[in-house]
Each structure stands twice: as structure tokens, then as C-alpha cells.
Amino acid sequence: MKKNIDIKTVVRTFFAWQEEKEEKWLREMSNEGWHLTGVGFFNYRFEKGEPRDMIYKFDFKVLRNVERDEYILNFKDIGWEYIGSFGAWYYFKTNADGDHSLELYNDNRSKIEKYKRLLLVLGIIILPTMFFSIPNLYMRIIDMAEDSVLRSSLVFNIYLPGVIILTIILALAIYAIIRILLKIRRLNKDIRQ
């Protein structure tokens, strides 16, 4: 006989600097009986079960396939169950009442290293866009304006929306970098105290 399993997908947006908020939400979902089974681009897959108090944590690490299994096994050995990953974000959970650490990293230096890895990846993605793509698009629009091509549907249908979208993405990325740097600063402050 096939068991009827309730599954739901929830679309929700959290950013790297909102880890505590995301962890709290996932814990509340588990306490209501919805247990995380997978993650995707701003979406979470849950399976209905008995309510349990679970702690959720995430780690950001760019890994090759050969390193991934050992990485996951290391966390399993200290009481964390691997749920899934999205990009370089790895999701883990554990029982809140276990006799093990309720943190993936017990020290702020390790947490800082995680955020520095994230900043490096963001920098690799953002810097080429900032220095090559956006100026190139702006220059094309300026050239077209000088050539009286500005009235062209090409400008208003392709280039201008492209510039606007890239500018918004760049602004959001810069905002993300600032928020992550502030998080690192707070962690560094805690180390000194």
C-alpha cells in the first residue's frame, strides 16, 4: 500500500546576511510538522511529518565533486544531517535536543571565513559586469543618441532595459556586499570582546 505523503513548496526570499531569520523560519516550520527536504532558487520543499524541534544551519563552500562527499560526512560525524544544496550553499539539520553542538561552526573565525568565501564568489561575478558590461551598454546608448538613433525601437526595447536590469543587479550586489561586510565586522567585534 502506498503511503500518502504531503509535500509542499514554499517560495520565500532570504539573503546571505539573513541566516538567523531563515534558520528561525525553518525551525518554526519543523515545529509545525513541515520538514525541509530540498532547496532551490528562493524555494523550499517540505514534507509533512510529526512536529519536531529541528535546528537548521547553512554553509557556503565551493567544492569539487570529489570533495563534496567528505565534506558532508564531516558534518554527519558531528551530528548534522545533510538536506541538500543550492549552488554552493549546503543545508543541514539536527535535533535541537541532541547532545552535540547546535552550530556548524563554534567560533566566529570560521563564520568569517564562510562570509569571505561568499564575498570572493560575488566579486568574481560582479567585477567583470561592473567594469565591462555596464559601461559598454551606456556607451552604446550615448553613441546612438549622438547618431540620432535614440528614437529607434532597438534602444528602447533592448539596450535601455538591459542597462536598467544590469544596473539594478549591480546595485543589489553592492548592497549584498555591504551587508556581508557588516556581518563580518560584527563577528570580528565579537572576537575582540
C-alpha positions in Angstrom: 0.0 0.0 0.0 1.4 3.4 -1.0 1.8 5.9 1.8 0.2 9.3 1.2 2.9 12.0 1.8 2.1 15.7 2.0 4.6 17.8 0.2 4.6 21.5 -0.4 6.9 24.0 -2.0 7.2 27.5 -0.4 8.7 30.4 -2.3 10.5 32.7 0.2 13.4 35.1 -0.2 16.3 35.2 2.2 19.7 36.7 1.6 23.1 35.6 3.0 23.1 38.2 5.8 19.7 36.9 6.9 20.8 33.4 8.0 19.3 33.7 11.5 15.9 34.8 10.1 15.9 31.8 7.7 17.0 29.4 10.4 14.3 30.6 12.7 11.6 30.2 10.0 12.8 26.7 9.1 12.7 25.7 12.8 9.2 27.1 13.1 8.1 25.0 10.0 9.6 21.9 11.6 7.8 22.6 14.9 4.6 22.7 12.8 5.4 19.4 11.2 6.9 20.6 7.9 10.4 19.3 7.5 12.8 20.7 4.8 13.7 18.1 2.2 15.2 20.3 -0.5 16.1 23.8 -1.5 16.2 25.7 -4.8 16.2 29.3 -6.1 14.2 31.1 -3.4 12.1 28.0 -2.9 12.0 25.3 -0.2 10.4 21.9 -0.4 8.8 20.4 2.7 7.4 17.1 3.7 4.7 16.8 6.3 5.5 14.7 9.4 5.4 14.7 13.1 6.3 18.1 14.7 9.9 18.1 15.9 12.2 20.8 17.1 15.0 20.9 14.5 17.9 23.3 14.1 18.8 24.3 10.6 22.2 25.6 9.5 23.8 26.5 6.2 27.3 26.7 4.9 28.7 28.3 1.8 31.6 26.5 0.2 32.6 26.0 -3.4 33.6 22.3 -3.7 34.6 19.9 -6.4 32.5 16.7 -6.6 35.4 14.6 -5.1 35.5 16.9 -2.0 31.7 17.0 -1.5 31.2 13.6 0.0 33.9 14.0 2.6 32.6 17.5 3.4 29.1 16.2 4.0 30.5 13.2 6.0 32.4 15.5 8.3 29.2 17.2 9.3 27.4 13.9 9.6 30.1 12.7 12.1 29.3 15.6 14.4 25.5 15.1 14.3 24.3 17.1 11.3 22.1 15.6 8.6 22.6 16.8 5.1 19.4 18.1 3.4 20.5 19.4 0.1 22.3 22.2 -1.6 21.6 25.1 -3.9 24.7 26.4 -5.7 27.5 26.5 -3.2 25.0 26.7 -0.2 24.8 23.5 1.8 21.8 22.9 4.1 22.0 20.8 7.3 19.7 19.9 10.2 19.9 18.3 13.6 17.6 17.7 16.5 17.5 20.6 18.9 17.7 18.3 21.9 20.8 16.4 20.8 24.0 16.2 22.9 26.0 17.8 20.1 26.9 21.3 19.0 23.9 23.3 17.7 26.3 25.3 15.4 28.1 24.1 12.3 30.9 26.4 13.4 31.5 27.1 17.0 33.9 30.0 16.5 33.4 33.3 14.8 36.6 33.0 12.8 35.2 30.0 10.9 32.0 32.0 10.3 34.0 34.9 9.0 35.8 32.6 6.6 32.5 31.4 5.2 31.4 35.0 4.5 34.8 35.8 2.9 34.3 32.8 0.6 31.0 34.2 -0.4 32.5 37.7 -1.0 35.1 36.2 -3.2 32.5 34.5 -5.4 30.4 37.7 -5.5 33.4 39.7 -6.5 34.3 37.3 -9.3 30.7 37.6 -10.7 30.3 41.3 -10.1 33.6 42.9 -11.1 33.5 41.9 -14.8 29.9 43.1 -15.0 30.7 46.4 -13.3 33.8 47.2 -15.3 32.9 45.8 -18.8 29.2 45.2 -19.4 27.5 48.2 -17.9 30.0 50.9 -19.3 29.7 49.2 -22.7 25.9 49.4 -22.7 26.0 53.0 -21.5 28.4 53.9 -24.3 26.3 52.2 -26.9 23.3 54.3 -25.8 25.4 57.5 -25.9 26.7 56.7 -29.4 23.2 56.0 -30.6 22.0 59.3 -29.1 24.7 61.2 -31.0 23.7 59.4 -34.2 20.0 60.3 -33.7 19.3 56.6 -33.4 17.8 57.1 -29.9 14.3 57.1 -31.4 15.0 53.5 -32.6 12.9 50.7 -31.1 16.2 48.8 -30.7 17.3 51.3 -28.0 14.1 51.3 -26.1 13.4 47.5 -26.4 16.8 46.0 -25.9 19.6 48.3 -24.8 17.8 50.5 -22.3 16.1 47.7 -20.5 19.4 45.8 -20.5 21.1 48.8 -18.9 18.4 49.2 -16.3 18.4 45.5 -15.4 22.2 45.3 -15.1 22.2 48.5 -13.1 19.6 47.1 -10.7 21.5 43.8 -10.4 24.7 45.6 -9.7 23.1 47.8 -7.1 21.7 44.8 -5.3 25.0 43.0 -5.5 26.8 46.1 -4.0 24.2 46.2 -1.3 24.7 42.5 -0.6 28.5 43.0 -0.3 28.0 45.9 2.1 25.6 43.8 4.3 28.0 40.8 4.3 30.9 43.1 5.2 28.9 44.5 8.1 28.2 40.9 9.2 31.9 40.2 9.1 32.6 43.4 11.1 30.1 42.3 13.8 31.7 38.9 14.1 35.2 40.4 14.3 33.9 42.8 17.0 32.7 39.7 19.0 36.1 38.1 18.7 37.8 41.1 20.2 35.4 41.3 23.2 
